[in-house]
Amino acid sequence: MVSGKVRGFFGIGILLVATLANAADLPTFKLEMKDGVLNPVRIEVPAGKKIKIEIHNVGKSAVEFESVQLRKEKVLAPGAESFVVIAPLSPGEYKFFDDFHTQAQGVIVAK
């Protein structure tokens, strides 16, 4: 007989695999963050489609991708990489910034 904890872990594992597989199929955009510098500062994405932004911290200090409008934040250690998945956006501009280096600001433009 399988315990409830094992079934719960199995279910979480299946959900994680499904989420990662789904994220792999999304339109993907790359963002480099380096000690207060964003590259690019403007990311144009298709409106009405779920997207993935791959974030690479190529600097020597921690960074935090944050967007109040999109309700997303992701902290990365130096040399780390990760991603955020963003729900379909209406046409418009959505600001993001590095919360650890607030002068580093960018915009996602949905067209």
DSSP file (Angstrom, degrees, kcal/mol; ACC not computed):
  #  RESIDUE AA STRUCTURE BP1 BP2  ACC     N-H-->O    O-->H-N    N-H-->O    O-->H-N    TCO  KAPPA ALPHA  PHI   PSI    X-CA   Y-CA   Z-CA
    1    1 A M              0   0    0      0, 0.0     2,-0.4     0, 0.0     0, 0.0   0.000 360.0 360.0 360.0 133.8    0.0    0.0    0.0
    2    2 A V        -     0   0    0      1,-0.1     2,-0.0     2,-0.0     0, 0.0  -0.726 360.0-125.1 -90.6 132.2    1.4    3.4   -1.0
    3    3 A S     >  -     0   0    0     -2,-0.4     4,-2.0     1,-0.1     5,-0.2  -0.268  20.1-112.8 -72.9 162.7    1.3    6.1    1.7
    4    4 A G  H  > S+     0   0    0      1,-0.2     4,-2.4     2,-0.2     5,-0.1   0.842 116.4  56.3 -63.0 -34.9   -0.4    9.5    1.2
    5    5 A K  H  > S+     0   0    0      2,-0.2     4,-2.6     1,-0.2    -1,-0.2   0.917 107.0  48.6 -64.4 -42.9    3.0   11.3    1.3
    6    6 A V  H  > S+     0   0    0      1,-0.2     4,-2.5     2,-0.2    -2,-0.2   0.928 112.6  47.9 -64.5 -44.1    4.4    9.1   -1.5
    7    7 A R  H  X S+     0   0    0     -4,-2.0     4,-2.6     1,-0.2    -1,-0.2   0.899 111.6  51.4 -62.0 -39.7    1.3    9.8   -3.6
    8    8 A G  H  X S+     0   0    0     -4,-2.4     4,-2.3     2,-0.2    -2,-0.2   0.921 111.2  46.2 -63.4 -44.3    1.6   13.5   -2.9
    9    9 A F  H  X S+     0   0    0     -4,-2.6     4,-2.4     2,-0.2    -2,-0.2   0.889 112.5  51.5 -64.6 -38.6    5.2   13.6   -3.9
   10   10 A F  H  X S+     0   0    0     -4,-2.5     4,-2.3    -5,-0.2    -2,-0.2   0.921 110.4  48.4 -63.3 -43.9    4.5   11.6   -7.0
   11   11 A G  H  X S+     0   0    0     -4,-2.6     4,-2.3     2,-0.2    -2,-0.2   0.897 111.3  49.6 -63.3 -41.4    1.7   14.1   -7.9
   12   12 A I  H  X S+     0   0    0     -4,-2.3     4,-2.5     2,-0.2    -1,-0.2   0.905 109.9  52.5 -63.7 -41.1    3.9   17.1   -7.3
   13   13 A G  H  X S+     0   0    0     -4,-2.4     4,-2.4     2,-0.2    -2,-0.2   0.914 109.5  47.9 -61.4 -43.7    6.6   15.5   -9.5
   14   14 A I  H  X S+     0   0    0     -4,-2.3     4,-2.5     1,-0.2    -1,-0.2   0.917 112.0  50.0 -63.6 -43.1    4.2   14.9  -12.4
   15   15 A L  H  X S+     0   0    0     -4,-2.3     4,-2.4     2,-0.2    -2,-0.2   0.904 110.7  49.7 -62.0 -41.9    3.0   18.5  -12.1
   16   16 A L  H  X S+     0   0    0     -4,-2.5     4,-2.6     2,-0.2     5,-0.2   0.921 111.6  48.0 -63.6 -45.3    6.5   19.8  -12.1
   17   17 A V  H  X S+     0   0    0     -4,-2.4     4,-2.5     1,-0.2    -2,-0.2   0.912 112.8  48.9 -62.3 -42.9    7.4   17.8  -15.2
   18   18 A A  H  X S+     0   0    0     -4,-2.5     4,-2.3     2,-0.2    -2,-0.2   0.898 111.8  49.3 -64.2 -40.5    4.3   19.0  -17.0
   19   19 A T  H  X S+     0   0    0     -4,-2.4     4,-2.4     2,-0.2    -2,-0.2   0.929 112.9  46.4 -64.8 -45.5    5.0   22.6  -16.1
   20   20 A L  H  X S+     0   0    0     -4,-2.6     4,-1.5     2,-0.2    -2,-0.2   0.892 112.7  49.8 -65.5 -39.6    8.6   22.4  -17.3
   21   21 A A  H  X S+     0   0    0     -4,-2.5     4,-0.7    -5,-0.2    -1,-0.2   0.910 112.0  48.5 -64.6 -41.3    7.5   20.6  -20.5
   22   22 A N  H >< S+     0   0    0     -4,-2.3     3,-0.9     1,-0.2     4,-0.3   0.901 109.5  52.1 -64.8 -41.5    4.9   23.3  -21.1
   23   23 A A  H >< S+     0   0    0     -4,-2.4     3,-1.0     1,-0.2    -1,-0.2   0.802 101.8  61.8 -65.0 -29.3    7.4   26.1  -20.5
   24   24 A A  H 3< S+     0   0    0     -4,-1.5    -1,-0.2     1,-0.2    -2,-0.2   0.762 101.8  52.2 -68.6 -24.0    9.8   24.6  -23.1
   25   25 A D  T << S+     0   0    0     -3,-0.9    -1,-0.2    -4,-0.7    -2,-0.2   0.470  89.8 103.2 -90.9  -2.6    7.2   25.1  -25.8
   26   26 A L  S <  S-     0   0    0     -3,-1.0     2,-0.2    -4,-0.3    25,-0.1  -0.432  87.5 -92.6 -82.5 152.6    6.6   28.8  -25.2
   27   27 A P        -     0   0    0      0, 0.0    25,-2.5     0, 0.0     2,-0.4  -0.491  54.2-149.9 -57.8 129.5    8.0   31.7  -27.2
   28   28 A T  E     -a   52   0A   0     -2,-0.2     2,-0.4    23,-0.2    25,-0.2  -0.887  19.9-173.0-118.8 137.5   11.2   32.5  -25.3
   29   29 A F  E     -a   53   0A   0     23,-2.4    25,-2.8    -2,-0.4     2,-0.4  -0.967  18.6-133.9-127.5 142.6   13.0   35.7  -24.8
   30   30 A K  E     -a   54   0A   0     -2,-0.4     2,-0.4    23,-0.2    25,-0.2  -0.774  18.1-175.8-103.9 141.2   16.4   36.2  -23.2
   31   31 A L  E     -a   55   0A   0     23,-2.7    25,-2.6    -2,-0.4     2,-0.4  -0.992   8.5-159.3-134.8 125.1   17.4   38.8  -20.6
   32   32 A E  E     -aB  56  39A   0      7,-2.9     7,-2.3    -2,-0.4     2,-0.4  -0.885   6.3-167.0-102.1 136.2   20.9   39.3  -19.2
   33   33 A M  E     +aB  57  38A   0     23,-2.9    25,-1.8    -2,-0.4    26,-0.8  -0.988  10.1 173.5-122.5 130.5   21.3   41.1  -15.9
   34   34 A K  E >   - B   0  37A   0      3,-2.6     3,-1.1    -2,-0.4    28,-0.1  -0.826  63.2 -50.1-145.0 100.4   24.8   42.3  -14.8
   35   35 A D  T 3  S-     0   0    0     26,-0.4     3,-0.1    -2,-0.3    28,-0.1   0.826 125.4 -27.6  45.4  48.5   25.5   44.4  -11.8
   36   36 A G  T 3  S+     0   0    0      1,-0.3     2,-0.4    68,-0.1    -1,-0.3   0.546 117.1 106.0  94.3   8.8   22.8   47.0  -12.5
   37   37 A V  E <   -B   34   0A   0     -3,-1.1    -3,-2.6    67,-0.1     2,-0.4  -0.983  51.0-158.5-123.8 131.8   22.8   46.7  -16.3
   38   38 A L  E     -B   33   0A   0     -2,-0.4    -5,-0.2    -5,-0.2     3,-0.2  -0.867  11.5-138.4-107.3 141.5   20.0   45.0  -18.3
   39   39 A N  E    S+B   32   0A   0     -7,-2.3    -7,-2.9    -2,-0.4     2,-0.1  -0.887  90.7  16.4-143.6 110.9   20.4   43.6  -21.8
   40   40 A P        -     0   0    0      0, 0.0    -1,-0.4     0, 0.0     3,-0.1   0.611  69.7-168.6 -84.5 167.7   18.1   44.2  -23.6
   41   41 A V  S    S+     0   0    0     -3,-0.2    66,-2.6     1,-0.2     2,-0.4   0.579  80.7  49.6 -90.6 -12.4   16.2   47.0  -21.8
   42   42 A R  E     -d  107   0B   0     64,-0.2     2,-0.5    66,-0.0    66,-0.2  -0.990  66.3-173.9-130.6 123.2   13.2   46.6  -24.2
   43   43 A I  E     -d  108   0B   0     64,-2.6    66,-2.9    -2,-0.4     2,-0.5  -0.967  10.8-155.0-119.7 116.3   11.7   43.1  -24.9
   44   44 A E  E     +d  109   0B   0     -2,-0.5    66,-0.2    64,-0.2    64,-0.0  -0.805  21.1 173.6 -94.3 128.4    9.0   43.0  -27.6
   45   45 A V  E     -d  110   0B   0     64,-2.9    66,-2.5    -2,-0.5     2,-0.3  -0.877  37.5 -93.7-130.5 158.9    6.7   40.0  -27.2
   46   46 A P    >   -     0   0    0      0, 0.0     3,-1.0     0, 0.0    43,-0.4  -0.584  41.6-124.7 -74.3 132.8    3.5   38.9  -29.0
   47   47 A A  T 3  S+     0   0    0     -2,-0.3    43,-0.2     1,-0.2     3,-0.1  -0.434  91.1  26.9 -70.3 149.7    0.3   40.1  -27.3
   48   48 A G  T 3  S+     0   0    0     41,-2.8     2,-0.4     1,-0.2    -1,-0.2   0.552 100.2 101.6  78.4   7.6   -2.2   37.4  -26.3
   49   49 A K  S <  S-     0   0    0     -3,-1.0    40,-0.5    40,-0.2    -1,-0.2  -0.973  74.7-116.5-127.0 140.8    0.3   34.6  -25.9
   50   50 A K        -     0   0    0     -2,-0.4     2,-0.3    38,-0.2    37,-0.2  -0.510  42.8-169.7 -66.7 139.2    1.9   33.1  -22.8
   51   51 A I  E     - C   0  86A   0     35,-2.3    35,-2.7    -2,-0.2     2,-0.4  -0.856  19.9-139.7-131.6 165.7    5.7   33.7  -22.9
   52   52 A K  E     -aC  28  85A   0    -25,-2.5   -23,-2.4    -2,-0.3     2,-0.6  -0.992   8.8-159.8-125.5 134.5    8.9   32.7  -21.2
   53   53 A I  E     -aC  29  84A   0     31,-2.7    31,-1.8    -2,-0.4     2,-0.5  -0.966  10.3-150.2-114.6 117.5   11.7   35.0  -20.3
   54   54 A E  E     -aC  30  83A   0    -25,-2.8   -23,-2.7    -2,-0.6     2,-0.5  -0.755  14.7-158.2 -85.0 126.4   15.1   33.3  -19.6
   55   55 A I  E     -aC  31  82A   0     27,-2.9    27,-2.4    -2,-0.5     2,-0.5  -0.923   9.9-173.3-113.1 127.9   17.1   35.3  -17.1
   56   56 A H  E     -aC  32  81A   0    -25,-2.6   -23,-2.9    -2,-0.5     2,-1.0  -0.982  15.0-152.0-121.5 123.6   20.9   35.0  -16.9
   57   57 A N  E     +a   33   0A   0     23,-3.0    22,-1.4    -2,-0.5   -23,-0.2  -0.832  23.2 167.8 -93.4 102.5   22.8   36.8  -14.2
   58   58 A V        +     0   0    0    -25,-1.8   -24,-0.2    -2,-1.0    -1,-0.1   0.287  48.4  91.4 -97.1   8.9   26.2   37.3  -15.8
   59   59 A G  S    S-     0   0    0    -26,-0.8    20,-0.4     2,-0.2     4,-0.1  -0.185  83.9-112.8 -95.5-171.7   27.4   39.7  -13.1
   60   60 A K  S    S+     0   0    0     18,-0.1     2,-0.3     2,-0.1   -26,-0.1   0.362  93.5  58.2-104.9   1.8   29.3   39.4   -9.8
   61   61 A S  S    S-     0   0    0     16,-0.1   -26,-0.4     1,-0.0    -2,-0.2  -0.900  93.1 -90.1-128.8 160.6   26.4   40.4   -7.5
   62   62 A A        -     0   0    0     -2,-0.3     2,-0.3    16,-0.1    15,-0.2  -0.302  42.2-163.3 -64.9 152.1   22.9   39.0   -6.9
   63   63 A V  E     -E   76   0B   0     13,-2.3    13,-2.7    -4,-0.1     2,-0.4  -0.907  11.4-151.0-132.0 160.8   20.0   40.4   -9.0
   64   64 A E  E     -E   75   0B   0     -2,-0.3    35,-2.2    11,-0.2     2,-0.4  -0.891   7.6-150.6-138.1 109.3   16.3   40.4   -8.8
   65   65 A F  E     +EF  74  98B   0      9,-2.4     9,-2.4    -2,-0.4     2,-0.4  -0.642  32.1 172.6 -69.7 125.4   14.0   40.5  -11.8
   66   66 A E  E     +EF  73  97B   0     31,-2.2    31,-2.5    -2,-0.4     2,-0.4  -0.998  23.9 175.8-143.2 138.8   10.9   42.2  -10.6
   67   67 A S  E  >> -E   72   0B   0      5,-2.6     5,-1.9    -2,-0.4     4,-0.9  -0.927  10.2-170.2-139.3 114.3    7.7   43.5  -12.2
   68   68 A V  T  45S+     0   0    0     -2,-0.4     3,-0.4     2,-0.2    -1,-0.1   0.916  91.9  52.7 -66.6 -43.3    5.0   44.9  -10.0
   69   69 A Q  T  45S+     0   0    0     26,-0.4    -1,-0.2     1,-0.2    27,-0.1   0.873 117.3  36.9 -61.2 -38.5    2.6   45.1  -13.0
   70   70 A L  T  45S-     0   0    0     25,-0.4    -1,-0.2     2,-0.1    -2,-0.2   0.527 104.0-129.1 -92.3  -6.8    3.2   41.4  -13.9
   71   71 A R  T  <5 +     0   0    0     -4,-0.9     2,-0.4    -3,-0.4    -3,-0.2   0.927  62.9 133.2  56.8  48.2    3.4   40.3  -10.3
   72   72 A K  E   < +E   67   0B   0     -5,-1.9    -5,-2.6    12,-0.0     2,-0.3  -0.973  26.1 164.8-129.0 142.8    6.7   38.5  -11.0
   73   73 A E  E     +E   66   0B   0     -2,-0.4     2,-0.3    -7,-0.2    -7,-0.2  -0.962   5.6 177.6-154.3 145.0   10.0   38.4   -9.1
   74   74 A K  E     -E   65   0B   0     -9,-2.4    -9,-2.4    -2,-0.3     2,-0.4  -0.940  15.3-151.3-150.9 121.9   13.0   36.1   -9.3
   75   75 A V  E     -E   64   0B   0     -2,-0.3     2,-0.4   -11,-0.2   -11,-0.2  -0.807  15.9-171.0 -96.3 133.9   16.2   36.4   -7.4
   76   76 A L  E     -E   63   0B   0    -13,-2.7   -13,-2.3    -2,-0.4     3,-0.1  -0.991  15.9-137.3-128.9 133.1   19.4   35.0   -9.0
   77   77 A A    >   -     0   0    0     -2,-0.4     3,-2.2   -15,-0.2   -20,-0.2  -0.326  53.1 -67.6 -72.5 163.9   22.8   34.5   -7.5
   78   78 A P  T 3  S+     0   0    0      0, 0.0    -1,-0.2     0, 0.0   -20,-0.1  -0.330 125.7  12.6 -54.6 132.4   25.9   35.5   -9.5
   79   79 A G  T 3  S+     0   0    0    -22,-1.4   -21,-0.1   -20,-0.4     2,-0.1   0.355 100.5 128.7  82.4  -5.5   26.2   33.2  -12.5
   80   80 A A    <   -     0   0    0     -3,-2.2   -23,-3.0   -24,-0.1     2,-0.3  -0.403  39.0-163.5 -82.8 158.2   22.7   31.7  -12.1
   81   81 A E  E     +C   56   0A   0    -25,-0.2     2,-0.2    -2,-0.1   -25,-0.2  -0.992  20.0 143.8-139.0 149.0   20.1   31.4  -14.7
   82   82 A S  E     -C   55   0A   0    -27,-2.4   -27,-2.9    -2,-0.3     2,-0.3  -0.819  30.4-124.3-158.1-166.5   16.3   30.8  -14.4
   83   83 A F  E     -C   54   0A   0    -29,-0.3     2,-0.4    -2,-0.2   -29,-0.2  -0.986   2.1-146.8-151.5 161.0   13.1   31.8  -16.1
   84   84 A V  E     -C   53   0A   0    -31,-1.8   -31,-2.7    -2,-0.3     2,-0.5  -0.983  14.9-143.7-125.9 143.3    9.7   33.3  -15.5
   85   85 A V  E     -C   52   0A   0     -2,-0.4     2,-0.5   -33,-0.2   -33,-0.2  -0.921  16.4-158.9-106.1 131.5    6.5   32.4  -17.4
   86   86 A I  E     -C   51   0A   0    -35,-2.7   -35,-2.3    -2,-0.5     3,-0.1  -0.940  16.0-123.0-117.9 129.8    4.2   35.3  -18.1
   87   87 A A        -     0   0    0     -2,-0.5   -38,-0.2   -37,-0.2   -39,-0.1  -0.159  55.5 -64.5 -61.0 160.1    0.5   34.9  -18.8
   88   88 A P        -     0   0    0      0, 0.0     2,-0.3     0, 0.0   -38,-0.2  -0.216  60.6-144.0 -51.1 132.9   -0.9   36.3  -22.1
   89   89 A L        -     0   0    0    -40,-0.5   -41,-2.8   -43,-0.4   -40,-0.2  -0.767   6.7-125.6-104.1 144.8   -0.5   40.1  -22.1
   90   90 A S        -     0   0    0     -2,-0.3    20,-0.2   -43,-0.2    -1,-0.0  -0.518  53.9 -77.7 -74.2 155.1   -2.8   42.7  -23.5
   91   91 A P  S    S+     0   0    0      0, 0.0     2,-0.3     0, 0.0    20,-0.2  -0.303  92.9  76.4 -55.4 136.7   -1.1   45.1  -25.9
   92   92 A G  E    S- G   0 110B   0     18,-1.9    18,-3.0    -3,-0.1     2,-0.4  -0.941  80.2 -62.2 151.9-172.7    0.9   47.6  -24.0
   93   93 A E  E     - G   0 109B   0     -2,-0.3     2,-0.4    16,-0.2    16,-0.2  -0.902  34.2-168.6-114.1 138.6    4.0   48.2  -22.0
   94   94 A Y  E     - G   0 108B   0     14,-2.6    14,-3.0    -2,-0.4     2,-0.1  -0.981  17.3-138.8-130.1 116.9    5.0   46.4  -18.7
   95   95 A K  E     + G   0 107B   0     -2,-0.4   -26,-0.4    12,-0.2   -25,-0.4  -0.430  22.4 176.2 -78.7 147.7    7.9   47.7  -16.6
   96   96 A F  E     + G   0 106B   0     10,-2.2    10,-3.1   -29,-0.1     2,-0.3  -0.952   2.4 175.7-141.2 163.4   10.4   45.5  -15.0
   97   97 A F  E     -FG  66 105B   0    -31,-2.5   -31,-2.2    -2,-0.3     2,-0.8  -0.968  39.8 -98.7-158.2 168.3   13.6   46.3  -12.9
   98   98 A D  E >   -FG  65 101B   0      6,-2.1     3,-1.2     3,-0.5     6,-0.3  -0.886  29.9-158.2 -95.1 109.5   16.4   44.8  -10.9
   99   99 A D  T 3  S+     0   0    0    -35,-2.2     3,-0.3    -2,-0.8    -1,-0.1   0.694  92.5  51.9 -66.6 -18.0   15.3   45.3   -7.3
  100  100 A F  T 3  S+     0   0    0      1,-0.3    -1,-0.3   -36,-0.2     2,-0.2   0.633 122.0  31.0 -89.4 -15.6   18.9   45.1   -6.1
  101  101 A H  E X  S- G   0  98B   0     -3,-1.2     3,-2.7   -37,-0.2    -3,-0.5  -0.696  75.3-175.1-138.2  79.2   20.0   47.8   -8.6
  102  102 A T  E 3  S+     0   0B   0     -3,-0.3    -3,-0.1     1,-0.3    -1,-0.1   0.629  76.7  68.7 -63.5 -15.2   17.0   50.0   -9.0
  103  103 A Q  E 3  S+     0   0B   0      1,-0.1     2,-1.0    -6,-0.1    -1,-0.3   0.714  81.6  88.1 -71.7 -18.0   18.6   52.2  -11.7
  104  104 A A  E <   +     0   0B   0     -3,-2.7    -6,-2.1    -6,-0.3     2,-0.4  -0.716  61.0 160.2 -85.6 102.9   18.4   49.1  -14.0
  105  105 A Q  E     + G   0  97B   0     -2,-1.0     2,-0.2    -8,-0.2    -8,-0.2  -0.954  11.2 168.2-129.5 145.1   14.9   49.4  -15.5
  106  106 A G  E     - G   0  96B   0    -10,-3.1   -10,-2.2    -2,-0.4     2,-0.4  -0.811  21.1-130.7-142.2-178.0   13.4   47.8  -18.6
  107  107 A V  E     -dG  42  95B   0    -66,-2.6   -64,-2.6    -2,-0.2     2,-0.5  -1.000   4.3-146.7-144.1 139.6   10.1   47.3  -20.4
  108  108 A I  E     -dG  43  94B   0    -14,-3.0   -14,-2.6    -2,-0.4     2,-0.6  -0.936  20.8-158.2-101.2 125.1    8.2   44.4  -22.0
  109  109 A V  E     -dG  44  93B   0    -66,-2.9   -64,-2.9    -2,-0.5     2,-0.6  -0.927   1.0-159.0-111.0 115.9    6.2   45.6  -25.0
  110  110 A A  E      dG  45  92B   0    -18,-3.0   -18,-1.9    -2,-0.6   -66,-0.1  -0.836 360.0 360.0 -96.0 123.5    3.3   43.4  -26.0
  111  111 A K              0   0    0    -66,-2.5    -1,-0.1    -2,-0.6   -18,-0.0   0.345 360.0 360.0-122.0 360.0    2.2   44.0  -29.6
